[in-house]
C-alpha cells in the first residue's frame, strides 16, 4: 500500500477519516455557493428549455460519483497518489492527502449536482477539479512524462496524451457550461424573488 512521509494521519485511510474529508468537502461547496454574498436556493420553477442542461448536470454528477467510488480501494488510492508523485509538481508527502481530498470532493460534488444541492457551489468546485485534471495531463504531456493513470478505478499506462488531455478539456468545458447555468439560474431566482404585487392601479 502507498505510504507518505510526515503525514501519518493519511497513511491508513479509515472510514472515519474519509467521512471527515467528505464533511470538509461539503463545507467547501457551501462556501463556493455563498462567495458572491447570496445563497442560491434550488427551489425554482422548472422550464422545458432547462432539460438539456439538467441532463448534462445529472450525467456529470453520475460520472463524478462512479469515478470516486472506483478509487476507494487501497490499490486505487495508492495508484492515484503515485500519479501525483510522478507528476513532480509537489513533494511526495502531499500526494496521499490530496488524493483523499480529491476523491471525496468528486463524490460530494457528484451527489450535489444530481440532487441539485448548492448548485452554484458544486458547479464551481466541479469546474476547479476539471481544471486541475486538465492541467495535470497537459503539463505531463508538455514535459514528456511517462505516467500511469488510475482513472475510473483501472490503472493503465498513458500512451495517447492528445486523447487523454482532450477528454479532460471536454470535461472542463462541460463544467464551465454548468457553472454558467448555475449563475444564470441564480439571477433568474433573484429576479423572481424580487417581484412584488402592485395593486395601486387596481381601483
C-alpha positions in Angstrom: 0.0 0.0 0.0 1.1 3.5 -0.7 2.8 5.4 2.2 3.6 9.0 2.7 6.2 10.6 5.0 5.5 13.1 7.7 1.7 12.9 7.4 0.7 9.7 9.1 -2.9 10.7 9.5 -3.5 9.8 5.9 -1.4 6.7 5.7 -4.2 4.4 6.9 -7.3 5.7 5.2 -10.1 4.8 7.6 -13.8 5.3 7.1 -13.8 7.9 9.8 -11.1 9.9 8.0 -13.0 9.7 4.7 -16.2 10.9 6.4 -14.3 13.9 7.9 -12.9 14.7 4.5 -16.4 14.4 3.0 -17.7 16.9 5.6 -14.9 19.3 4.8 -15.6 18.9 1.0 -19.3 19.7 1.6 -18.3 22.8 3.6 -16.1 23.9 0.8 -19.0 23.6 -1.6 -21.2 25.6 0.7 -18.6 28.4 0.7 -18.5 28.2 -3.1 -22.2 28.8 -3.1 -22.2 31.9 -0.9 -18.9 33.5 -2.1 -20.8 36.2 -4.1 -22.8 37.0 -1.0 -26.1 35.3 -1.9 -27.2 31.8 -1.1 -28.8 30.2 -4.2 -31.9 28.1 -3.4 -32.6 25.2 -5.7 -36.3 25.8 -5.4 -37.5 27.4 -8.6 -39.9 26.9 -11.5 -38.6 24.3 -13.9 -38.7 25.2 -17.6 -38.6 22.9 -20.6 -35.5 24.7 -22.0 -33.6 23.6 -18.9 -33.9 19.9 -19.8 -30.6 19.6 -21.9 -28.5 21.3 -19.1 -30.3 19.3 -16.5 -29.4 16.0 -18.3 -25.8 17.3 -18.5 -25.8 18.1 -14.8 -27.1 14.7 -13.8 -24.7 12.9 -16.2 -21.7 14.7 -14.9 -22.9 14.1 -11.3 -23.1 10.4 -12.0 -19.7 10.5 -13.7 -18.1 12.1 -10.6 -19.8 9.6 -8.2 -18.8 6.5 -10.2 -15.3 7.8 -10.7 -14.8 8.4 -7.0 -16.3 5.1 -5.8 -13.9 3.1 -8.1 -11.0 4.7 -6.3 -11.9 3.7 -2.7 -9.8 0.6 -2.7 -6.3 0.7 -1.2 -4.7 -0.1 -4.5 -6.6 2.6 -6.4 -5.7 5.1 -3.7 -2.0 4.2 -4.0 -2.1 4.4 -7.7 -3.7 7.9 -7.7 -1.2 9.1 -5.1 1.6 7.7 -7.2 0.2 9.6 -10.2 0.5 12.8 -8.3 4.0 12.0 -7.0 5.3 11.1 -10.5 3.8 14.3 -11.9 6.7 16.0 -10.0 4.7 19.1 -9.0 4.5 18.7 -5.2 6.5 16.8 -2.6 5.5 13.1 -2.1 4.1 13.8 1.3 1.2 15.7 -0.2 0.2 13.0 -2.6 -2.0 10.9 -0.4 -3.7 13.7 1.4 -4.6 15.4 -1.9 -5.7 12.1 -3.4 -8.1 11.5 -0.5 -9.5 15.1 -0.6 -9.9 14.9 -4.4 -11.8 11.6 -4.3 -14.2 12.8 -1.6 -14.6 16.1 -3.5 -15.6 14.1 -6.5 -18.2 12.1 -4.5 -19.7 15.2 -2.8 -19.8 17.3 -6.0 -21.4 14.4 -7.8 -24.1 14.0 -5.2 -24.8 17.7 -5.0 -25.0 18.0 -8.8 -27.6 15.2 -9.1 -29.6 16.3 -6.1 -29.2 20.0 -7.1 -27.9 20.9 -3.7 -25.9 24.1 -3.7 -25.9 24.0 -7.5 -23.5 27.0 -7.9 -21.1 25.8 -5.3 -20.9 22.2 -6.7 -20.6 23.6 -10.2 -17.8 25.9 -9.1 -15.8 23.2 -7.4 -16.5 20.7 -10.2 -15.0 23.2 -12.6 -12.0 23.6 -10.3 -11.5 19.8 -10.2 -11.9 19.5 -14.0 -9.4 22.3 -14.5 -6.9 20.5 -12.2 -7.4 17.3 -14.1 -6.7 19.1 -17.4 -3.6 20.9 -16.2 -2.1 17.7 -14.7 -2.4 15.9 -18.1 -1.4 18.9 -20.1 1.8 19.6 -18.1 2.7 15.9 -18.2 2.2 15.8 -22.0 4.3 19.0 -22.4 7.1 17.7 -20.2 7.1 14.2 -21.8 6.4 12.3 -18.6 5.6 8.6 -18.6 2.7 8.2 -16.2 0.1 5.6 -15.3 -3.4 6.8 -14.6 -5.8 5.1 -12.2 -8.8 6.7 -13.9 -12.2 5.2 -13.2 -10.5 2.5 -11.0 -8.4 0.9 -13.7 -4.7 1.6 -13.7 -3.2 2.0 -17.2 -0.2 3.5 -18.9 -0.9 6.8 -20.6 0.1 6.3 -24.2 -2.2 8.7 -26.0 -1.7 12.1 -24.4 -3.7 14.1 -27.0 -6.8 11.9 -26.4 -6.4 11.9 -22.6 -5.8 15.6 -22.4 -8.6 16.3 -24.9 -11.1 14.3 -22.8 -10.2 16.4 -19.7 -10.6 19.6 -21.8 -14.1 18.4 -22.8 -14.9 17.7 -19.1 -13.7 21.2 -18.2 -15.9 22.8 -21.0 -18.9 20.9 -19.7 -18.3 22.0 -16.2 -17.9 25.6 -17.3 -21.3 25.3 -19.1 -22.9 24.1 -15.8 -21.2 27.0 -13.9 -22.7 29.4 -16.4 -26.1 27.8 -16.0 -25.8 28.0 -12.2 -25.1 31.7 -12.4 -27.9 32.2 -14.9 -30.4 30.4 -12.7 -29.3 32.3 -9.7 -30.0 35.6 -11.5 -33.4 34.2 -12.5 -34.1 33.2 -9.0 -33.2 36.7 -7.7 -35.5 38.3 -10.2 -38.3 36.1 -9.2 -37.8 36.7 -5.5 -37.7 40.5 -6.2 -41.0 40.7 -7.9 -43.8 42.2 -5.8 -47.5 42.6 -6.4 -48.7 46.1 -7.1 -52.4 46.8 -6.7 -52.1 50.6 -6.8 -53.7 50.8 -10.2 -56.5 48.4 -9.4 -59.1 50.9 -8.4 
